[in-house]
Amino acid sequence: MAPESAPLPETLAELAGMDPNSVPVMILMSLIGAALIGTLMMTNTALAGPWAKRKITAAFTDRIAVDRIGPFGLLIIVADSVRLLSKELIVPEGVDRPAWDLAPLLIASSALLGFAVIPMGNGLHLADPEVGLAYVFATASMASVGLVMAGYASNNKYSFLGGLRAVAQNLAYEIPLILTGASVVIFAGSLQMSEIVAAQSQTLIGPLPSWYAFVNPFAFALFMIANLAEVGRNPFDIPEAPTEIVAGYQTEYSSVYFVLIYLGEFIHIFLGGAIIATIFLGGPAGPVLPGIVWFLIKIWGVFLFTQWARSAVPRVRIDQLIEIGWKGMLVLSLANLLLTAVIVGVIA
Amino acid sequence: MSNPWIAIGALAVVALAIPITMMFVSSLLRPSVPEQGKTATYESGEVPTGSSQKIKFNIQYYMVALLFVVFDIETVLIFPWTVIYRDAVGAVGMTRALLPMVAFIGILAVGLGWAWRNGAVRWVRSSRATKGADTYE
């Protein structure tokens, strides 16, 4: 594989024939590039939220789902966005106003922020700081602050319970997630996303590429499970748990605020998919098709996995969740880290 | 090589602009029909029993939260080690690169075992649910 090309803003500056060393040009080009990435991810989310999710769940439960408007019911996306945005915004009694308004904003924008460092192939790589992986973990966990804000500010008991459950869950699964991510860093020797992708470009055995999912399938499985908890999908969807606490932290949100929380959740799933694709599945690498297509295939594969788990795996109880997190996943992820270190040490 | 944080800042602007635009569009489209009862807190159709911010209950996991802080700082300390580990093995040998981290994680593992035995990572049942089974201090 060819080495990763220059970050997106520089490529754009060269395309426009401007000097990539001047700061104002870079700010302008960065904004254009960011708008491009934002649009791409919003398109994915728009496809996933109102349409693909329904179709997938329907396929699992032997139903048809949306098929009335447009080909395959695709225009439901337009209908739904107009419908949801034109709903009345009901502000319940006693909500803690600034926090209640800021929470949807934080949930929606924090997840989008993580895509800055994800290499999507074909030069679609907005920024490549040396702390890439640490940065992306930081942005991914910012959403839990939003969930607590939403839960507490709503002044609703269901929301409050949902917010507290979200904290318990994130506390229990953040550490295994990050430790498993760290075991990948031992292989790659860098936190920079482009380096991690480049380190996976050799072949392992025969035609099999040395993606870390093949090099260390145990870490991959751990990361997938911890990621399900991180994005709050079954079997770890207890912060929302529709059959127990109505809708958890989003109970009191209507209209555009509901859209933003819903959107944030889907962007978060895709961000989880993007992290998995980058550190375990070789980023945009793949035969024949261009990089961006492979990248999209991989993040949609992870999305499909979360939807499959949502349809097929029963929800765990909160006490089971704490036990799985602290007694199972944490111990396993520490063992994985040390084992990886020993193996790498012996080979190197 | 330009500063990557310019681009990240630009994405932050975009990431805030998208939701704010949606809020603005929605404020143009949506009706406002204030009615009595619409703004009542949702409690499955019952008359609300009061604020959720004044109720008291055991949030169960303050010990877990303390453990989280310990392990979170631990991951911060592990990350730099993972980055240089491969080079360090080549430079000073595996024993000197690995053993300090094994000792570090070992101490944490002992701590986790202690917390485990003391029931810090166990979900506490209320004393009404299980009489006298509460070893939580």
Interface residues (C-beta under 8 A of the other chain):
Chain A: P7 L8 P9 E10 P20 N21 V23 M26 I27 S30 L31 G33 A34 A35 I37 G38 M42 V82 L85 S86 K87 E88 L89 I90 V91 P92 E93 G94 D96 P104 L105 A108 S109 S110 L112 L113 F115 A116 V117 L126 A127 D128 P129 A134 Y135 Y152 S154 N155 N156 K157 Y158 S159 F160 L164 V167 A168 L171 A172 E174 I175 I178 L179 A182 S183 V185 I186 F187 G189 S190 L191 V246 T251 E252 S255 V256 V259 L260 L263 I318 D319 I322 E323 W326 K327 L330 V331 L334 L337 L338 A341 V342 V344 G345 V346 A348
Chain B: S2 N3 P4 W5 I6 A7 I8 G9 A10 L11 A12 V13 V14 A15 L16 I18 P19 I20 M22 M23 V25 S26 S27 L29 R30 P31 S32 V33 K38 T39 A40 T41 Y42 E43 S44 P48 S51 S52 Q53 I55 I59 Q60 Y61 V64 A65 L67 F68 F71 D72 T75 I78 F79 T82 V83 I84 Y85 R86 D87 V89 G90 M94 A97 L98 M101 V102 I105 L108 A109 L112 W116 V121 R122 W123
